[in-house]
Structure formats: C-alpha cells, structure tokens
Amino acid sequence: MYGRNDQCRGESKPVIDKHALVDPKAKVAANVHIGPWTLIGPDVEIAEGTWIGPHVVVRGPTRIGRDNKIYQFATIGEDSPDKKYGGEPTRLEIGDRNIFRECCTVHRGTVQGGGVTRIGDDNLFMAYTHVAHDCTVGNQVVFSNNASVAGHVRVEDFAVLGGMVGVHQFCAVGSYSFAAAGSIILKDVPPFVMVSGYPAEAHGLNTVGLERRGYSPNSISALKRAYKIVFRQSLTLQEAMLELKNMALEYPEINLMIDFLSNSTRGIIR
C-alpha cells in the first residue's frame, strides 16, 4: 500500500501505513498517503493528494495543503527553538505542491514574530534545508541542499538559494534573485540580483533566471540599466530610486525593485 508512485486515483480515504502513528485529532483528507514510522500529531491538517514518506514527524498547529511531497526524516511544524518560545500554539501554514526532501526542518512561529511561519506553493526544499520560525517563503522558490534561513526571513517568489547558503535573521531575499552556493547573506537581496560570497556581494543581474521565467530581451535590458543605477553609479539609494521611478514609467517591471528598496529594513547588499 506504500510507495512513491502509489497515488491511486479515485480513493475516498487516506492510505496510512499500519506502522504510522496518526493522532485521532489530526485531520487527514482523502488521497493522503502516510508512510511507515511517520508521526502525525494533533492539530495537524493535511489536504488531499499529499504524500508523506517514512520516518517523518509533523506536529501542529500545522496546515499542509494539496499535493505536497514530504520525504523521509523531515520534521515539519516542530516547536520553535527560539528562547522566547514558551509553548504557545503558534502555527505553520504550507500551501500546495511543495516538495520537502530528506531531513528538511520547518519550525512554527513565535508569538513575538506574529505567530505564523508561512510557505506558499510549488517550492522545492532539497535535503537538509531549514526554514526557521516566523519566516515567509513565497511561490516557486528553490532551496538547494543545506540552504538555511534564520528567523523572521522573507524569501520572495522565484528566488533561488544555492547549496549551503545562510540567511541572517530579519533579512529579505527578493523575487527572481539568485544566491550562489556558500553565500552568507547579512543584508537584503534586491529582486533580480545575483549575490555570492561571505559576506555576500552583488555580482550582476540574474539574466539566466529571467530568461527562464519568460522576461523579454527588452525587459532584461531595462533591468540591467536599473542594476547599474543602483550598484555601479555611486549614487545614494534615494538618488538611485528617483532614476528608477522615471524608468518605471516605461518599464513597469522595475516597480518590483522600487517597492523592495522602499521597504528594506536592513539595508541592501551592494
């Protein structure tokens, strides 16, 4: 009854291995597969089509959406290890079609940080990745092996974190950005930008990523000019943003960078 490809269509009830431990208070929808020696605690809700492998721990309050895959030895929804955490019923909310590979860890929020860790849709978390308390991860994000984000981090849509990347608490990683393997991120990473190093520094526009996401040559050319304004012209951030706002009248995609820069709290990598 158990296997990676056993998504039996038309089932009206979950398929739970006889060696799994599922709390009676957990809400497990139809077509959910739970493998052997997996533990599902109370206050856990799992939507239809989600596949959970062997030796997984899911604790709550946690809600897992549809058609997710969680591989062996992952720990999802565990208490926050933050010293401020005092056992409060904080939450983890996971969207649809995410993949959590071997040994991922995702922690619930803290009261001081808003109480919720949120993960969107269609994300890939490779082996040994970590999402700490009170983080927000958008959609179609990639965490490569051993990438980790500390508490209160925001990772926006389509960002890619390379292997062994570490992100300092309260930082933001912008949409369509790319962090090379081994980068240590101590400030905010603007959208569209590639960073690398310890500490990470900006190294150009994520051109390949933008091409893969369907950005036109004209849009990419405009974003390259925007990058040079912010990172190569020795302007203050306020001066750079004035120029970006003028460009955005013709190229509205630049507004994504403007909004990010306007809301940065830690300062940006430059």
ZAMARGU-4260 file (C-alpha; in steps of 0.2 Angstrom, whole numbers, plus 5000, padded with zeros to 4 digits):
<rodrens>
0) 5000/5000/5000 | 5015/5011/5001 | 5027/5019/4988 | 5032/5035/4980 | 5021/5032/4965
5) 5005/5025/4973 | 4994/5040/4971 | 4979/5029/4967 | 4966/5040/4959 | 4948/5039/4965
10) 4952/5034/4983 | 4939/5041/4996 | 4950/5039/5011 | 4968/5041/5016 | 4981/5027/5014
15) 4990/5026/5031 | 5003/5013/5033 | 5000/5001/5048 | 5016/5007/5056 | 5012/5025/5056
20) 5006/5034/5071 | 4992/5047/5067 | 4984/5056/5081 | 4965/5054/5081 | 4963/5073/5082
25) 4973/5075/5065 | 4963/5080/5050 | 4969/5069/5035 | 4960/5071/5019 | 4956/5058/5005
30) 4971/5053/4994 | 4984/5057/5008 | 4997/5044/5009 | 5007/5042/5025 | 5022/5030/5026
35) 5028/5019/5040 | 5035/5025/5056 | 5029/5043/5052 | 5021/5053/5067 | 5007/5065/5064
40) 5002/5074/5079 | 4986/5083/5084 | 4981/5100/5077 | 4988/5094/5060 | 4978/5096/5045
45) 4983/5088/5028 | 4974/5092/5012 | 4970/5079/4998 | 4984/5071/4987 | 4999/5075/4999
50) 5012/5061/5000 | 5022/5059/5016 | 5036/5046/5017 | 5043/5035/5031 | 5050/5042/5047
55) 5043/5060/5045 | 5037/5070/5060 | 5023/5083/5058 | 5017/5092/5073 | 5005/5106/5075
60) 4996/5118/5074 | 5000/5115/5056 | 4991/5115/5040 | 4998/5107/5024 | 4989/5110/5008
65) 4986/5099/4992 | 4998/5088/4983 | 5014/5091/4993 | 5028/5078/4995 | 5037/5076/5011
70) 5052/5064/5011 | 5060/5053/5024 | 5067/5061/5040 | 5059/5078/5038 | 5052/5087/5053
75) 5038/5099/5049 | 5029/5110/5061 | 5040/5107/5076 | 5041/5120/5091 | 5052/5135/5088
80) 5069/5133/5096 | 5069/5152/5099 | 5072/5155/5118 | 5057/5167/5118 | 5046/5152/5113
85) 5036/5147/5128 | 5025/5133/5121 | 5012/5144/5114 | 5001/5136/5100 | 5009/5145/5085
90) 5006/5140/5068 | 5014/5133/5052 | 5004/5135/5035 | 5010/5127/5020 | 5002/5129/5003
95) 5001/5117/4988 | 5013/5106/4978 | 5028/5109/4988 | 5042/5096/4989 | 5052/5094/5005
100) 5066/5082/5003 | 5076/5072/5015 | 5079/5079/5033 | 5071/5096/5030 | 5066/5106/5046
105) 5052/5119/5046 | 5048/5127/5063 | 5032/5136/5068 | 5031/5154/5073 | 5033/5163/5089
110) 5021/5175/5097 | 5033/5189/5096 | 5036/5186/5077 | 5017/5186/5073 | 5014/5168/5077
115) 5015/5160/5060 | 5028/5153/5048 | 5021/5153/5030 | 5026/5144/5014 | 5017/5146/4998
120) 5015/5135/4983 | 5027/5125/4971 | 5043/5127/4981 | 5057/5114/4982 | 5066/5112/4998
125) 5081/5100/4995 | 5090/5089/5008 | 5094/5096/5025 | 5086/5113/5021 | 5080/5123/5036
130) 5066/5136/5037 | 5066/5144/5054 | 5052/5152/5065 | 5041/5167/5058 | 5048/5165/5040
135) 5038/5168/5025 | 5043/5159/5009 | 5033/5164/4993 | 5030/5153/4977 | 5042/5143/4966
140) 5057/5146/4977 | 5071/5134/4977 | 5081/5130/4992 | 5097/5119/4987 | 5105/5107/4998
145) 5109/5113/5016 | 5102/5131/5012 | 5095/5138/5029 | 5086/5154/5033 | 5086/5161/5051
150) 5070/5168/5060 | 5059/5181/5053 | 5067/5180/5035 | 5056/5183/5019 | 5060/5174/5003
155) 5050/5181/4989 | 5044/5172/4973 | 5056/5163/4961 | 5071/5166/4972 | 5085/5153/4971
160) 5096/5149/4986 | 5111/5139/4981 | 5119/5125/4992 | 5125/5129/5009 | 5118/5147/5008
165) 5114/5155/5025 | 5102/5170/5028 | 5103/5181/5043 | 5088/5184/5053 | 5076/5198/5048
170) 5083/5198/5030 | 5073/5199/5014 | 5078/5189/4998 | 5069/5197/4983 | 5060/5189/4969
175) 5070/5182/4954 | 5086/5184/4964 | 5100/5170/4965 | 5112/5167/4979 | 5127/5157/4974
180) 5132/5141/4984 | 5140/5146/5001 | 5134/5163/5001 | 5131/5171/5018 | 5118/5184/5017
185) 5118/5198/5030 | 5108/5211/5022 | 5093/5212/5010 | 5095/5205/4992 | 5085/5215/4980
190) 5075/5207/4966 | 5083/5201/4950 | 5101/5202/4958 | 5114/5188/4959 | 5124/5188/4975
195) 5139/5177/4981 | 5152/5177/4995 | 5155/5179/5013 | 5148/5191/5016 | 5138/5191/5000
200) 5140/5205/4987 | 5131/5209/4972 | 5138/5201/4955 | 5126/5207/4942 | 5108/5203/4936
205) 5101/5185/4936 | 5099/5185/4917 | 5098/5167/4915 | 5084/5166/4928 | 5074/5180/4920
210) 5076/5172/4903 | 5069/5155/4910 | 5054/5165/4918 | 5049/5172/4901 | 5056/5190/4903
215) 5059/5198/4886 | 5076/5205/4879 | 5069/5222/4881 | 5064/5220/4899 | 5080/5212/4903
220) 5090/5226/4895 | 5080/5238/4906 | 5083/5229/4922 | 5102/5229/4918 | 5101/5248/4917
225) 5092/5248/4933 | 5105/5237/4941 | 5119/5249/4935 | 5110/5264/4943 | 5109/5255/4960
230) 5125/5246/4960 | 5138/5255/4949 | 5135/5273/4948 | 5140/5278/4966 | 5123/5286/4970
235) 5114/5286/4986 | 5099/5274/4987 | 5087/5289/4987 | 5096/5296/4971 | 5095/5279/4963
240) 5077/5277/4967 | 5072/5293/4958 | 5080/5287/4942 | 5072/5270/4944 | 5055/5279/4946
245) 5057/5288/4929 | 5062/5271/4921 | 5047/5263/4928 | 5036/5274/4918 | 5041/5264/4903
250) 5046/5248/4911 | 5034/5244/4925 | 5043/5228/4930 | 5056/5240/4938 | 5042/5244/4951
255) 5046/5227/4959 | 5064/5233/4963 | 5057/5250/4969 | 5045/5243/4981 | 5058/5231/4988
260) 5071/5245/4991 | 5057/5256/4998 | 5053/5243/5011 | 5071/5237/5015 | 5074/5237/5034
265) 5092/5230/5035 | 5099/5239/5020 | 5103/5231/5004 | 5118/5221/4998 | 5128/5232/4987
</rodrens>
